[in-house]
Amino acid sequence: MTMTTRYTGLIERYRDRLPVSAETRIISLGEGDTPLIRLENIPRLLGRRVELYVKYEGLNPTGSFKDRGMTMAVTRAVEEGSRAIICASTGNTSAAAAAYAARAGITAFVLIPDGKIAMGKLAQAMMYGSVVIQIKGNFDDGMRLVKEVAGEAPVTIVNSINPYRLQGQKTAAFEIVDELGRAPDYHCLPVGNAGNITAHWIGYSEYACGGRDCVTEACAFCNGECRFVSGGPVSTSRPKMVGYQASGSAPFLRGHMVDHPETVATAIRIGHPQSWEQAWQVSRESGGWFDECSDEEILAAQKLLTEREGVFCEPASATSLAGALRDIRSGKIPEGSTVVLTLTGNGLKDPDTAIAQCTQKPVTIEAELDSVKRAILDAL
Ligand SMILES: *Cc1c(COP(=O)(O)O)cnc(C)c1O
């Protein structure tokens, strides 16, 4: 007899490790379970013996990892009786908030930086029917305003300062360990607010945690009392967590907040990260590091990944590859390592940046056989 189980999202899959009860009405769009794609051509180009995987989070329902956090945050908001959610966003959080609010039948208010959000993300926020408020300021201004207004209005904040967001997002680490059979040696990801690097560390730590008899040193997230442990650790190790930032928007490299962040990677155009302390702790505990990439490196990595591996991610996501390429070349990430790169969002989110960097423009010809043949011969 064959048994088929319909995949119904990450809360169902990992419900014993997430803050839900049997009565909880789960707000899901089937998020999670994203492909872990082993790169074949780029390692060969590099000439380095590394096992390089990308976790393609762009295949989530709204096209970014934000869905992992949003299914959990909206599920809990609804359970607690909230009728409206609010967030500041560089685009992807607003798309996810809008979609899950639509699914739940509640209202989403989204504050986005006027003119600094990728076209696909704006289309999503509007199409899903959220209330889109464009502010004449950046993400950090929006975040400050959201915190202020949430103190005075009956709305639930669904930015990553909402702890349920990180609970949902930690499942990406579970999926990676479940699929590889162990934790990778290095996990590289782009850092904006630093919620995601923190969430991954929670996930890896929980899987390595043995509860009261925990051998994981200084696991500050559970303090040896992890309530999500059932039957001992799943993994015996945790990766070094490597966070890459865009040079124009790199508070973790400067060592202080940045007031006027600028980068083509708009999803990480954040100068005042909300998970500042947590991310430093992750870096220390895991033995990882932060580094920065220029906009040119980021765009080159995005193009390389698309052309050589057939994986199209948005610019911010390519920051993880841009940084990893450098660290693999230099040997900081040594040969023999297993490395996972998070590709946070889908390339279709930002068609303008993609088209602008393609030097090969489409040719226009007459609609006749000879013209097509000539075009093909010209290109060969
Ligand atoms: C939100 C986001 C990031 C940054 O994640 P943080 O948790 O803010 O560090 C990176 N890339 C994309 C595509 C995003 O949407």
The ligand as a Tripos MOL2 file, in Angstrom:
@<TRIPOS>MOLECULE
LIG
   15    15     1     0     0
SMALL
NO_CHARGES

@<TRIPOS>ATOM
      1 C1         15.0680   40.1080    4.8280 C.3       1 LIG1
      2 C2         16.0710   39.7200    3.8120 C.ar      1 LIG1
      3 C3         17.4380   39.6040    4.0980 C.ar      1 LIG1
      4 C4         18.0060   39.9440    5.4440 C.3       1 LIG1
      5 O1         17.6080   39.1110    6.4840 O.3       1 LIG1
      6 P1         17.7510   39.6350    7.9970 P.3       1 LIG1
      7 O2         17.0500   38.6520    8.8060 O.co2     1 LIG1
      8 O3         17.1190   40.9990    7.9990 O.co2     1 LIG1
      9 O4         19.2270   39.7230    8.2740 O.co2     1 LIG1
     10 C5         18.2890   39.1820    3.1060 C.ar      1 LIG1
     11 N1         17.8490   38.9330    1.8550 N.ar      1 LIG1
     12 C6         16.5550   39.0330    1.5310 C.ar      1 LIG1
     13 C7         16.1310   38.7290    0.1450 C.3       1 LIG1
     14 C8         15.6270   39.4360    2.4990 C.ar      1 LIG1
     15 O5         14.3320   39.5540    2.1380 O.3       1 LIG1
@<TRIPOS>BOND
     1     1     2 1
     2     2     3 ar
     3     2    14 ar
     4     3     4 1
     5     3    10 ar
     6     4     5 1
     7     5     6 1
     8     6     7 2
     9     6     8 1
    10     6     9 1
    11    10    11 ar
    12    11    12 ar
    13    12    13 1
    14    12    14 ar
    15    14    15 1
@<TRIPOS>SUBSTRUCTURE
     1 LIG1         1 GROUP 0 **** ****
